[in-house]
Amino acid sequence: MSERHDYPRDFTWPPSTDEDYRQEAVVRAGNDLADRLSRVRLLVLDADGVLTDGRMLYGAQGEAYKAFHSRDGLGLVLARVAGIKLAVLTGRHSAVVERRCTELRFDVIKLGRFDKVEALGEILRETGCAAADTLYMGDDVIDLPALHQVGVPVAVPEAPQEVRHHCVYVTLARGGEGAVREVVELVLKSAGLYGLALERLRDKAWQPNHRELSSDHGRAPEES
């Protein structure tokens, strides 16, 4: 007979209240930044160095591979089910990035775009979101013009000093190692949406389906 694991009688879901989650965000970011984060309705993420650690591995046939963090992935699912729109904006053409962002139901995918201000404008129009309500997360100088356009510019700790200097928040976690999850949790907890996201995560209607989570069934080499 299989062993049965029951929840304890005092188990509650979500584990904490919206007020407790908000306080966690305030402790980490401060009241003023938590207020700014609470207004975020769109996350725009660079790929290399943010969704990944920035390294590019090449196989014998020239194919490139990237590693994504599963906790970042779940964080982005939480953002989506809470009603936050998602976009990726990267200077490289990458089938791997496209596949990962498609799995996670990103609203907009912009690949091979070094004209990041123009591409950001397209993202804002396509999502119907305002720049003031947008969080952009980057890791290098190519992101600076776009970072200047949004209400909440964010960098990872590996970003050059001049990039970090122009951001309102620098993550504790490194790019590709939970930095995106850190930011998502701050946004949702600041806005009182984290509990809602956890509630919806238990509903199959909000969960990624098997087709979207197909990465483990094969590899998608990056296009040149």
N, C-alpha and C positions, 0 to 999 in steps of 0.2 A: 504494500500500500504506500502511495506517495505521501510524503510529509506535507501537512497543510500549514500554510503561513497566514495567519489572520492579522489584520491591523490591530494595534492596541485599542482599547475602548476610548482612550482620550485622543485618538488620532484625528486631526482636523486637516482639511484641505481647502484653500491654501494654508501652508503651515503658519504664516503670520498675517497680520492685518495690513491694510493699505497704509495706515499711519506708521506702523513699524517699518515697513519697506521705505516709505518716504524719509524717515529718520536715518536709515542706513545711507540713503543717497546724500542727505545733507551732511552727514559725518564725513563722507568721502569727498564731496565736491563743494560743500558750502551752500548756504541758502540761495545766494544770487545765481550761481551756476545751476543749481537744482531747478530754480524757476525757469531758466532758459531751456534746460533740457526737457522740462515738462511740456514745452510748446512744440517740440520736434514732431513732425509728421512724415518726414522723409529722411532716410539714411542713404547717403551716397558714399560708396566705398571704392577706394583704389583696390587693385587686386594684388599685384606683387608687392610684398612687404607689409600688407594689411591683412588680406584674406590668407596669404601664405607668408612664409618667412623670408621671401625674396630670392631664395636660391632657385636656380633652374638646372635640372638634371637632364643630360642628353644621353640617349641610347646610341647604340652602334649605327643605327640607320638614320640618326639625326632627329629622332622624335624626342620631344621635351616632356618632362613630367613635373608636376607640382604637388605639394602635400597641403591638405586643408585640415583644420582641426575640427573634430567632431563636436566639441563644446561650442565653438563658434557657430557651427551649423544649427545646433539646437537653439542657441540664442537667437538666430535669425528666424527660425520657425516661431519662437515666442514673439518676436517683433511683428511678424506678419499676422499672426492670429490676434494680436492686440490692435491691429488696424494701422500699423506703421508701414508705409510704402518703402520698397527696397530697390536700389539701383546700384549697378557696378559701372565704373568708369575707369578704363585702363588704356594705357598707350600701346599695349601689345595686342595683336590678334592671337587669341588663344582658344582653341576648341575645348581645352580642359576647363578653363574658367567659364566658358559659355555653358558647358554641361553642368558644372557644379551649381551655377546660379539658376539654371533652368530647373534643376532638381529642387532647389529651395524656393521656387516660384517667385523669383525677382520680377518686379513690375517692368523694369527697363534694363537692358544690357547694351552697353556702349563699349565696343572693342576697337583697338587701333586708333584711339583718338588722343593725339597730342594737343589738340586745340581744346583744352579742357573747359575753358570758360564758355565757348560756343556749345560744346557738348552738354555742359551743365544746364545751359539755357534750354536746350532741347528736352532734357530730363524734366525740368520744372514745368514746361508746357505739356509734356506727355502725361505727367502725373497730376497736374493741376495744383501743385504745391507752391508755396511762396518761398523765396530764398531765405527769408527771416525764420521760417519754420523748418529749415533744412540743416542737417548735420552732415558735414563732409569730413571724411577720415582719410588722411594721406600720410605719406612717409618720405617724400622727397621734394626737391625744389620745383619739379614740374607741376606739383599740386598747389603751389603758393597762389597763383592767380585765382584758382577756384576757391581755395580756402578763404580768400578775402571777400568772396561774394556771398557767403552763407552766414546764418545766424549763429551757428555753433561749429567752428573749425576745431578739429581734433587731430592729434598726431600720435604716433607710436614712439616709444623711447629711442629707437634706433634712428629716427629722423634727424637730419642736420639741425644744428642749433638754430639757424635762421628760420627753419620751418616751425620748430617747437616754440620759438619766441612769439610767433604770430598766431598761436592756437590758444584757446581758452582752457583746454584740458589735454594732458599728455597721459596716456594709459600707463598703468603699472606693468601690465602684461605686454610681452613682445608681440610684434606682428606675426600672425600665423600660429600663435601660442596662447590664444584666449583673449587677445585685445578687443576683438569685435564683441565677444560675449560680455566683457567688462562694460563696454559702452552701452550695449543693448540693455543690460540690467539697470544701469544708471538712468537711462531714458525712461524705461517702464516704471521703475520705482519712484522716480521724481514725479511722474504724471499720474500715479495711482492706477497704473494699468498692469502691474506685474501679477497681482492676484487674478485678474481677469484672464490674462494669458495662461496662467497655470490651470485655471478652470477649463478653458477651451482646449488645452492640450490633451485633456482626457477624452475629448469628443472626437471620434474617428472622422467626422466630417471636416475637422480642421487639420488633421494630421496629413503629412506627405504620404502619397500612395506608393505602391510597390514600383511602379514605373519610374517615379521621380527619385526613388532611392535605389537605383539600379547599379551604382558605381562598383559595388563589390563583385558584380557578375562579369566584369571585363574592364579593360583599360581603354581610354580614349586618348590616343596620341595627339599632341598639340600640332595644329596646322602651322606651316611656315608663314 
